[in-house]
Amino acid sequence: MDHKKESTHLSEKAQKDYDLVIKATKYDDQQAFSDLMDRYKDSIYFMLLKMVNNKDDAEDLTIEAFGKAFNSLKQYTPNYAFSTWLFKIATNNCIDFLRKKKKKTMSIDNSIENKDGDEITIELKSDARTPEQETIRDQKIELMRSYVKKLKPRYETLVEMRYFKEMSYEEISNELNLPLGTVKAQLFRAREFLYNLMKHNIETI
């Protein structure tokens, strides 16, 4: 099927986006994923920052939005611009985040339900804790590490650097000599894989 014929109504910018979508979905072109992210990450970030008024949350929500979009990329059709589709995903994800945040503080990788329907929160960020809380935190970190080791080596490295060493995206980019967009694109994939592994396998903590 000629995708050019499907998308003749798109603007020049939207057509360029659609060409990148085709490269990403049809040929698994990693540069196409990175290019799409580079084109919209700033505008998505600033939109989300206005919604959550917190830079760290906006940064994570930006990565999550691209993660959800890229995981569903094959479902995108050029009936409307990619940017419209992407902004809708980002907005809906942010609304969900704000709704959940009212109930409880979110962890870096969201809450996970075990088979009994109980919610488990994995939280790695360090704050002042009692000895008992430190012990629980150590147990959670060991559990996380056991799942991280099931990821592909490049994803394992990224998760280790980002969440265990608490390195910034820029520091990881410099350390691994990778473009910032590639680091972010691979990190959200790693988080998605990790989340799915834990959701399907976790029993108790």
Legacy VTK file of the C-alpha trace (Angstrom):
# vtk DataFile Version 3.0
C-alpha trace
ASCII
DATASET POLYDATA
POINTS 205 float
0.000 0.000 0.000
1.343 3.428 -0.924
1.347 5.419 2.288
1.998 8.624 0.322
-1.471 8.376 -1.225
-3.033 7.884 2.192
-1.567 11.073 3.580
-1.789 13.658 0.811
-3.982 15.874 3.048
-1.212 16.247 5.629
0.897 19.373 5.941
4.557 19.172 4.933
5.616 18.831 8.582
2.988 16.169 9.282
4.034 14.303 6.125
7.627 14.260 7.363
6.365 12.832 10.672
4.409 10.154 8.848
7.460 9.195 6.785
9.353 8.724 10.056
6.479 6.649 11.478
6.676 4.357 8.445
10.427 3.949 8.860
9.992 3.201 12.552
7.150 0.700 12.210
8.026 -0.969 8.922
11.805 -1.105 9.208
12.316 -0.735 12.980
14.535 2.254 12.206
15.878 3.399 15.602
16.950 6.757 14.166
13.354 7.379 13.089
12.175 6.844 16.682
14.867 9.224 17.888
13.991 11.840 15.247
10.300 11.767 16.179
11.226 12.234 19.811
13.586 15.111 19.031
10.886 16.900 17.024
8.354 16.950 19.868
10.035 16.283 23.218
10.382 19.982 24.113
6.821 20.961 23.249
5.427 17.881 25.028
7.589 18.583 28.076
6.492 22.219 28.405
2.839 21.299 27.936
3.121 18.680 30.702
5.084 21.040 32.939
2.142 23.437 32.867
-0.154 20.588 33.875
1.898 19.132 36.751
4.047 22.118 37.758
6.967 19.826 38.633
10.042 19.424 36.427
10.856 15.842 37.463
7.286 14.679 36.940
7.103 16.480 33.593
10.350 14.825 32.485
9.126 11.333 33.429
5.685 11.939 31.915
7.322 13.068 28.671
9.223 9.785 28.462
6.073 7.828 29.332
4.075 9.641 26.651
6.600 8.710 23.970
6.724 5.180 25.360
2.969 4.753 25.037
2.949 6.375 21.593
5.826 4.293 20.234
4.383 1.067 21.642
1.125 1.832 19.802
2.738 3.328 16.717
1.416 0.656 14.367
-2.113 1.732 15.311
-1.496 5.302 14.151
-3.192 6.250 10.887
-2.638 9.478 8.929
-6.273 10.555 9.279
-4.825 13.323 11.431
-1.326 14.605 12.189
1.037 12.510 14.295
1.515 15.520 16.579
-2.223 15.624 17.329
-2.207 11.919 18.177
0.919 12.260 20.323
-0.353 15.264 22.293
-3.607 13.440 23.021
-1.695 10.440 24.406
0.513 12.726 26.518
-2.483 14.660 27.870
-4.480 11.540 28.739
-1.464 9.935 30.425
-0.899 13.093 32.463
-4.541 13.231 33.548
-4.262 9.610 34.721
-1.083 10.477 36.606
-2.711 13.423 38.372
-5.739 11.316 39.296
-3.568 8.571 40.796
-1.346 11.087 42.554
-4.333 12.292 44.525
-4.695 8.787 45.959
-1.041 8.120 46.695
2.476 9.214 45.765
3.593 7.610 42.547
6.827 5.662 42.343
9.250 5.928 39.437
7.766 2.896 37.718
4.124 3.168 38.786
2.155 0.908 41.084
1.938 -2.761 40.174
-0.888 -5.102 41.032
-0.042 -8.641 42.078
-2.287 -11.600 41.321
-4.398 -10.899 44.390
-5.097 -7.374 43.170
-2.935 -5.753 45.857
-1.016 -2.680 44.791
2.752 -2.701 45.266
4.827 0.448 44.947
8.501 0.176 44.073
10.236 3.372 45.173
13.981 3.753 44.797
14.548 7.452 45.439
16.326 7.977 48.729
14.899 10.093 51.552
15.389 9.985 55.307
14.067 6.622 56.522
13.904 4.577 59.697
16.091 1.423 59.883
13.000 -0.682 59.187
12.169 1.393 56.110
15.775 1.095 54.929
15.563 -2.695 55.215
12.346 -2.765 53.205
13.898 -0.435 50.637
16.939 -2.731 50.316
14.628 -5.709 49.765
12.751 -3.796 47.073
16.004 -2.846 45.356
17.129 -6.491 45.328
13.775 -7.476 43.845
14.128 -4.781 41.196
17.661 -5.929 40.375
16.455 -9.495 39.829
14.022 -8.217 37.183
16.504 -5.784 35.665
18.881 -8.711 35.013
16.210 -10.236 32.758
16.412 -7.264 30.392
18.689 -7.144 27.351
22.210 -5.988 28.315
21.844 -2.491 26.838
18.573 -1.948 28.705
20.019 -3.366 31.917
22.892 -0.867 31.696
20.552 2.072 31.148
18.252 1.167 34.052
21.254 0.614 36.319
22.659 4.053 35.467
19.374 5.924 35.639
17.684 4.401 38.695
20.398 2.796 40.796
23.212 5.272 40.169
20.648 8.110 39.768
22.491 9.568 36.776
20.790 12.217 34.633
19.853 11.561 30.991
22.681 13.915 29.963
25.237 12.056 32.106
24.178 8.720 30.629
24.388 10.182 27.118
27.944 11.362 27.757
29.011 8.170 29.527
27.765 5.856 26.752
28.523 8.287 23.919
24.930 8.030 22.675
22.599 10.798 21.421
20.293 12.084 24.167
17.215 11.109 22.136
18.480 7.533 21.804
19.120 7.277 25.556
15.589 8.471 26.342
14.008 6.268 23.667
15.797 3.152 24.920
15.113 3.996 28.574
11.357 4.183 28.119
11.479 0.827 26.309
13.490 -0.608 29.192
10.948 0.739 31.696
8.077 -0.722 29.694
9.742 -4.154 29.540
10.548 -3.985 33.243
7.027 -2.944 34.185
5.516 -5.793 32.141
7.924 -8.351 33.630
7.033 -7.306 37.149
3.313 -7.004 36.548
3.063 -10.538 35.158
5.386 -12.240 37.626
5.323 -10.439 40.964
3.609 -12.269 43.793
4.714 -10.811 47.114
7.185 -8.263 48.398
LINES 1 206
205 0 1 2 3 4 5 6 7 8 9 10 11 12 13 14 15 16 17 18 19 20 21 22 23 24 25 26 27 28 29 30 31 32 33 34 35 36 37 38 39 40 41 42 43 44 45 46 47 48 49 50 51 52 53 54 55 56 57 58 59 60 61 62 63 64 65 66 67 68 69 70 71 72 73 74 75 76 77 78 79 80 81 82 83 84 85 86 87 88 89 90 91 92 93 94 95 96 97 98 99 100 101 102 103 104 105 106 107 108 109 110 111 112 113 114 115 116 117 118 119 120 121 122 123 124 125 126 127 128 129 130 131 132 133 134 135 136 137 138 139 140 141 142 143 144 145 146 147 148 149 150 151 152 153 154 155 156 157 158 159 160 161 162 163 164 165 166 167 168 169 170 171 172 173 174 175 176 177 178 179 180 181 182 183 184 185 186 187 188 189 190 191 192 193 194 195 196 197 198 199 200 201 202 203 204
